[in-house]
Every structure is written in C-alpha cells, then in structure tokens.
Amino acid sequence: MNLPSNKPVIVGVMGTHSTGKSTFIARLTHELRRRSVQVSTVVDLGEHAQQLGLPILHNHTWVSTMWFITHGISQEMAQWPHADVILVDRAVPDALGYYRAALAHRSEEPDPDLTAHMETIVRNHSQVYDLLYRTTLDESIPLGTDKPRDNDTTFRELADQHVADVLRDLDIAHRLLRAHQHDQAVADSVDFILDRLSEDVEPTGTPEHQRL
C-alpha cells in the first residue's frame, strides 16, 4: 500500500477490557504534548455503539463489528489533517478479535465469506499503523467502573485470547503492553514517535507496520 507522504504517526492499542488501554493512551498523550507534539486521539467507540443500540461485547454481531471497524477507520481518517500523531484506543483489529470472542462465547460458527471480507479490511487498514500495542490480561486487576463493562470473566479471557489470535492470523506486527511495563512502554513510544517525526520522508511502497 502506497501511503501519503504527509501521513501522521499513528499508534494503536488493543486488548481485552480493563487492561490499561485508555490509561496508557492518556499518559502517552500527556508526554507528547509536553514536547509540543500535536496529538489527536480516537476514543473507544463502545459507548457510542450502545447509544445507537448496537450489540457489543459478548453480543457482537457481524453488523456491529463492521460498524466498529468502519467507524473506527473513519474517525482515524478525520484526524489525519489535524495532528502530527494520532493515538487510537482500540485499533481496528481489536473489533475482529471481540467478534471472534463473541462467537466462541455463544458457540456459533462464523460465515466464512463475511468473515473473509472483514479480515481483508482489517489486514489492509493495519498497514497505516506505525506502532501497535496489545495489552495482556492480568486477572489481579479488577474490571473498571468508569464505562459499561462485561462482568463475565470468561468472555474477558476469550477477548484477550482472540485479539491475540487475530494479530497472529493476519500477521500484524505489534508489541506487548503488560500491566507492569507501562512506564517503559510510554518512554519507548515517545522515543519511537519523535524519531519517526524527525525522519525524512521514507520511500513509499513499504507498509509502515513492517518497519517496527
């Protein structure tokens, strides 16, 4: 995929609920703005989906998942002209992982053609991300109370497993974000972003995620 030369640096975070994604995004935003980097964020779309009456979490359907994927992409694209860096709370592969987890939770089989269509969109769009993190489940950390949550711990574990499986199956490069490693991950991300912003424009034609 040939990406525009003026593309902002895009960092995404994925993983099951209550694993520190939003906290990490907030910390990274703060550190970048301290360095006068123009940052835009794309927030978790779960609350918006609920307001629209779309099923989420273990009730995810193909339709609701496609909404998360396409609306997430649209939200990211809307920020391109306005920022040096875009930070995405739940990059698009996350939605596919949650859909797979919901099907497993309900013991349902996916439609192979519909799933293949969804996987193609996710795989292709993932090339725009310069850096991706996947959080890992730490069961000692309780579920948060600041947003709607699924209290089913089995589904929480399924989501953790299936987000990881999506990244493996679609061969999407990423880094792990463990609960006790946020300080180092923030520092590493800041260094990565500042280096990328200082680089000359790289030749087009090489997917960004392959250069992690």
Stockholm file with secondary structure:
# STOCKHOLM 1.0

chainA/1-212         MNLPSNKPVIVGVMGTHSTGKSTFIARLTHELRRRSVQVSTVVDLGEHAQQLGLPILHNHTWVSTMWFITHGISQEMAQWPHADVILVDRAVPDALGYYRAALAHRSEEPDPDLTAHMETIVRNHSQVYDLLYRTTLDESIPLGTDKPRDNDTTFRELADQHVADVLRDLDIAHRLLRAHQHDQAVADSVDFILDRLSEDVEPTGTPEHQRL
#=GR chainA/1-212 SS CCCCTTCCEEEEEECSSSSSHHHHHHHHHHHHHHTTCCEEEECCCHHHHHHTTCCCGGGCCHHHHHHHHHHHHHHHHHHGGGCSEEEEESCTHHHHHHHHHHHHHTTCCCCHHHHHHHHHHHHHHGGGCSEEEEECCCTTSCCCSSSCCCCCHHHHHHHHHHHHHHHHHTTCCCEEECGGGHHHHHHHHHHHHHHHHHSCCCCTTSCGGGGC
#=GC SS_cons         CCCCTTCCEEEEEECSSSSSHHHHHHHHHHHHHHTTCCEEEECCCHHHHHHTTCCCGGGCCHHHHHHHHHHHHHHHHHHGGGCSEEEEESCTHHHHHHHHHHHHHTTCCCCHHHHHHHHHHHHHHGGGCSEEEEECCCTTSCCCSSSCCCCCHHHHHHHHHHHHHHHHHTTCCCEEECGGGHHHHHHHHHHHHHHHHHSCCCCTTSCGGGGC
//
